[in-house]
Structures are given as structure tokens and as C-alpha cells.
Amino acid sequence: MQKDMIVASSLCVRFAQQTVLDEVNFKVKQGEVFALLGGNGAGKSTTLKTFLGTVPPLSGSATVMGMSVAKDIDFIRGKVAYLPESVMLYGHLTGVENINYFLSLANITRTETDVEQALVRVALQKYAWHRSMSNYSKGMRQKTAIALALLREAPVLFLDEPTSGLDPNAIDEFNQLIATLAAEGSTVFMVTHDVYGACQIAHRIGLLDHGKIVGMFERGEQPHIDTEEVHAAFSTRSK
């Protein structure tokens, strides 16, 4: 039976007098890609920040791998990987140098072969491995960050608008990579406003509107979630 890896239980967040998350509930199982979909101001980023421990909830709870974000955030941060919309890597270092530097900060030792195998898995072209990161596209930076997550053996990935700014080919490559990682047991939580992309990659989609989950869509036995159904619900809520 698949374990619940990410759980929001009656999660509430308030800034000043404004309720940003209102009794949010969802679960993400091991090996599942879960997309939290919503327009600007829906509360997507706040949900993500709550699980990363940078925004404290007013009430309710957030857990990752069975550990409380409120009590065990240092442990959680050591186990998960976070990919922001703009991946922060050092431009003056090469892809390999960036990976080795961040592994050293985490006191993780990997061989040169380990690093190369991770870069092959994420399909980063070999010519780029030893090029300066300042020459990388956004898609190449994402691949480097995911290779780092693989080398850290992070079982949970948090993604913030991961396909924003990517060209169609890069989006397809990214989706294929995430699907492969999920099939191998990784758990992926992503926030996005891209209806089509979410339907292509996610096993389940939670539609967030004004801090509330107003719809839940599942792939079931189909290869993809029904784009028209989700788009209709999203359009109604975003008006």
C-alpha cells in the first residue's frame, strides 16, 4: 500500500486579517505527481511555503513523510528537494561544480561516476556538464537541480511553476523526466497555473480558489486527466 508522503489537514493560514488558506485538505501518496492548480492569489505559493516551513499555519497541520512541518522542519528540509521557479545555482561554476559544491554543503559524498550517471538520467547534454552555468537555459538549470536531488536521494520534490518560461520541447522533456521519477517511487508536489501541463503530468489535481480546495480531479485509468473538464472548472473560478 502506498504511503501518504505529503498531508495537509485543515490547514489555515492568515496574513493580518486576510485568510489565505482556509481549511485546506489533501494527501499525496508515494510515487504520485500532485498538482495544485490555481490563478494568481489563489494561495498556491502560500501552500508550498507552508510545507517548506517558511510560513507558519494559524491552525491545522502539514506533514511530510509523516513528520510535522511545525516540529521537524530541519529533518524535512534535509530530505526533500525544492525547485523554485528560477533555480538558484552559481553562474560562474559549471554544472558538475555546482552539484559537487551543494553535495559538500550537505556532507554527501558521491563519486564522479555517480554524478555523471545522474546527469545522464536527467538527459543533460554531455557537452554542457563542464560549461559555465551562466550559459545554461532554464531547462538545463532544472535538469541540473533534479540531478542534484537524485544524488541527495530526496524522496519528495516540491516544484514551483516548473514549466514557466520553457519552450514546448523542454516542457515535454521535463514532463517525461518527472513521470519517470514518479514511476520509480519519487513523490512530486507542484504548484502551477498551467492547466494543460498539469493535466498531462499529474495523477491528481487540486483546484485552489481563494484559499479553498474547490475541486479534485484524478487520472484514474486514463493516461491523462481530462483537460476540458479541468479548464472549465478553472475558467469558472478565475473569472
ABEGO torsion letter per residue (X at the ends): XBBBABBBBGBBBBBEABBABBGBBBBBBBGBBBBBBBBBGAGAAAAAAAAAGABBBABEBBBBGGBBAAAAAAAAAAABBBBBABBBBBAABBAAAAAAAAAAAAGBBBBAAAAAAAAAAAGBBAAAAABBAAABBAAAAAAAAAAAAAAAGBABBBBBGAABGBBAAAAAAAAAAAAAAAAAGBBBBBBBABAAAAAAABABBBBBBGGBBABBBBAEABABBBAAAAAAAAAAAAX
